[in-house]
């Protein structure tokens, strides 16, 4: 199975609306095994990543206000 990244926005009623992947782009974030071996690895954590290591244990949902103006996800 593959790990995928989807972008979502919240409608005025607070419900999620997942945006389509633009043509010519991919939503792939690697293989399922990458949850631990890459995104949850000590190397990624040592770079100061706060969100990506969550993938080692669970799905990741990041709201816009959690990344706006940030350089480290």
Backbone as JSON, one array per atom type, in Angstrom:
{
  "sequence": "XXXXXXXXXXXXXXXXXXXXXXXXXXXXXXXXXXXXXXXXXXXXXXXXXXXXXXXXXXXXXXXXXXXXXXXXX",
  "N": [[0.85, -1.18, 0.0], [0.38, 2.32, -0.52], [1.5, 5.43, 0.79], [-0.29, 8.4, 0.97], [-0.71, 11.89, 0.2], [-3.01, 14.35, 0.79], [-4.6, 17.44, 0.09], [-6.65, 19.53, 1.97], [-9.48, 21.68, 2.51], [-11.49, 23.63, 4.67], [-14.96, 23.89, 4.59], [-17.48, 26.52, 4.88], [-19.18, 25.52, 6.8], [-17.5, 24.04, 8.33], [-16.86, 21.51, 7.48], [-14.69, 19.1, 5.9], [-13.18, 19.47, 2.71], [-11.71, 17.71, 0.31], [-9.17, 18.5, -1.9], [-8.69, 18.12, -5.44], [-5.94, 16.36, -6.91], [-3.56, 18.14, -8.69], [-3.27, 18.01, -12.26], [-0.66, 16.11, -13.65], [0.72, 15.92, -11.32], [1.56, 14.13, -8.29], [0.13, 12.34, -5.55], [1.58, 10.8, -3.92], [3.41, 9.77, -1.07], [5.28, 8.0, -0.57], [6.08, 4.54, 0.31], [3.99, 2.48, 2.41], [5.55, 1.42, 4.47], [7.34, 3.45, 4.9], [6.35, 5.08, 6.85], [7.53, 4.61, 9.36], [10.25, 4.06, 8.73], [11.17, 6.25, 7.29], [9.63, 8.86, 7.56], [9.07, 8.8, 10.29], [11.52, 8.48, 11.35], [14.6, 8.74, 13.26], [16.38, 10.47, 12.06], [14.74, 12.3, 10.64], [13.34, 13.36, 12.8], [15.47, 14.58, 14.13], [15.92, 16.76, 12.56], [14.12, 18.54, 13.4], [11.49, 18.21, 12.72], [8.05, 18.29, 13.38], [5.46, 17.44, 12.73], [5.57, 15.38, 10.7], [6.78, 13.02, 11.94], [4.61, 11.94, 13.33], [3.37, 10.23, 11.62], [4.53, 7.75, 12.01], [3.04, 6.42, 13.85], [0.33, 6.96, 13.39], [-2.3, 8.32, 11.26], [-1.89, 11.5, 9.7], [-3.05, 14.72, 10.22], [-3.04, 17.98, 9.36], [-3.85, 21.18, 10.12], [-4.38, 24.31, 8.39], [-3.6, 26.58, 9.89], [-1.64, 25.54, 11.46], [0.66, 25.31, 9.97], [1.15, 27.6, 8.53], [3.45, 30.05, 7.69], [5.51, 28.61, 8.75], [8.6, 26.8, 8.68], [9.27, 24.23, 9.18], [7.85, 21.11, 8.97]],
  "CA": [[0.0, 0.0, 0.0], [1.15, 3.56, -0.62], [1.14, 6.56, 1.62], [-0.73, 9.49, 0.09], [-0.9, 13.21, 0.79], [-4.12, 15.08, 0.2], [-4.8, 18.78, 0.62], [-8.07, 19.78, 2.24], [-9.9, 22.97, 3.03], [-12.74, 23.53, 5.43], [-16.08, 24.69, 4.1], [-18.0, 27.45, 5.87], [-19.8, 24.76, 7.89], [-16.46, 23.32, 9.05], [-16.61, 20.18, 6.9], [-13.53, 18.99, 5.03], [-13.32, 19.26, 1.27], [-10.41, 17.3, -0.21], [-8.93, 19.06, -3.23], [-8.15, 17.21, -6.44], [-4.51, 16.45, -7.19], [-3.4, 18.78, -9.99], [-2.8, 17.16, -13.36], [0.79, 16.04, -13.75], [1.3, 15.81, -9.97], [1.28, 12.87, -7.59], [-0.15, 12.5, -4.12], [2.35, 9.77, -3.24], [4.4, 10.17, -0.05], [6.14, 6.83, -0.35], [5.47, 3.28, 0.67], [3.43, 2.41, 3.76], [6.66, 1.17, 5.4], [8.05, 4.7, 5.14], [5.83, 5.74, 8.06], [8.55, 4.5, 10.42], [11.64, 4.06, 8.26], [11.55, 7.57, 6.78], [8.97, 10.01, 8.19], [9.16, 8.71, 11.74], [12.9, 8.13, 11.69], [15.36, 9.64, 14.12], [16.97, 11.5, 11.19], [13.72, 13.33, 10.4], [13.09, 14.02, 14.09], [16.63, 15.41, 14.47], [15.82, 18.0, 11.77], [13.14, 19.4, 14.06], [10.13, 17.97, 12.21], [7.07, 18.05, 14.44], [4.28, 16.76, 12.22], [5.84, 14.16, 9.94], [6.99, 11.83, 12.77], [3.32, 11.38, 13.75], [3.03, 9.15, 10.68], [5.06, 6.48, 12.49], [2.02, 5.77, 14.69], [-1.05, 7.29, 13.07], [-2.48, 9.22, 10.13], [-1.54, 12.87, 10.04], [-3.96, 15.76, 9.74], [-2.46, 19.26, 9.76], [-4.69, 22.31, 9.74], [-3.63, 25.4, 7.77], [-3.0, 27.48, 10.88], [-0.51, 24.85, 12.08], [1.83, 25.36, 9.09], [1.33, 28.92, 7.95], [4.61, 30.78, 8.15], [6.48, 27.7, 9.37], [9.52, 26.18, 7.72], [9.47, 22.82, 9.55], [6.65, 20.35, 9.2]],
  "C": [[0.89, 1.24, 0.0], [0.61, 4.61, 0.33], [0.79, 7.71, 0.69], [-0.89, 10.78, 0.89], [-2.05, 13.87, 0.04], [-4.24, 16.44, 0.86], [-6.3, 18.97, 0.82], [-8.27, 21.21, 2.69], [-11.18, 22.73, 3.81], [-13.78, 24.45, 4.8], [-16.56, 25.62, 5.2], [-18.68, 26.74, 7.04], [-18.8, 23.9, 8.66], [-16.14, 21.93, 8.51], [-15.39, 20.23, 5.98], [-13.94, 18.85, 3.59], [-11.93, 18.96, 0.74], [-10.27, 17.81, -1.64], [-8.37, 17.99, -4.16], [-6.65, 17.43, -6.6], [-4.36, 17.08, -8.58], [-2.85, 17.82, -11.04], [-1.28, 17.24, -13.45], [1.49, 15.93, -12.4], [0.9, 14.48, -9.37], [0.98, 13.17, -6.14], [0.63, 11.49, -3.29], [3.35, 10.38, -2.25], [5.29, 8.99, 0.3], [5.35, 5.59, -0.01], [4.95, 3.33, 2.1], [4.54, 2.22, 4.79], [7.44, 2.44, 5.73], [7.54, 5.45, 6.36], [6.89, 5.75, 9.15], [9.96, 4.7, 9.88], [12.1, 5.42, 7.73], [10.93, 8.67, 7.64], [9.03, 9.98, 9.71], [10.57, 8.43, 12.24], [13.54, 9.17, 12.61], [15.99, 10.76, 13.3], [15.98, 12.64, 10.94], [13.42, 14.09, 11.69], [14.22, 14.98, 14.43], [16.65, 16.72, 13.67], [14.8, 18.97, 12.34], [11.72, 19.22, 13.55], [9.19, 17.65, 13.36], [5.91, 17.2, 13.95], [4.59, 15.42, 11.58], [6.09, 12.92, 10.81], [5.7, 11.2, 13.31], [2.95, 10.19, 12.88], [3.54, 7.79, 11.13], [4.0, 5.71, 13.27], [0.59, 5.96, 14.22], [-1.11, 8.09, 11.76], [-2.23, 10.65, 10.61], [-2.52, 13.84, 9.4], [-3.42, 17.07, 10.27], [-3.35, 20.37, 9.22], [-3.82, 23.45, 9.22], [-2.94, 26.28, 8.8], [-1.82, 26.84, 11.63], [0.76, 24.93, 11.24], [2.09, 26.73, 8.49], [2.53, 29.64, 8.55], [5.68, 29.93, 8.8], [7.39, 27.12, 8.3], [9.69, 24.69, 8.02], [8.13, 22.15, 9.78], [7.04, 18.96, 9.61]]
}
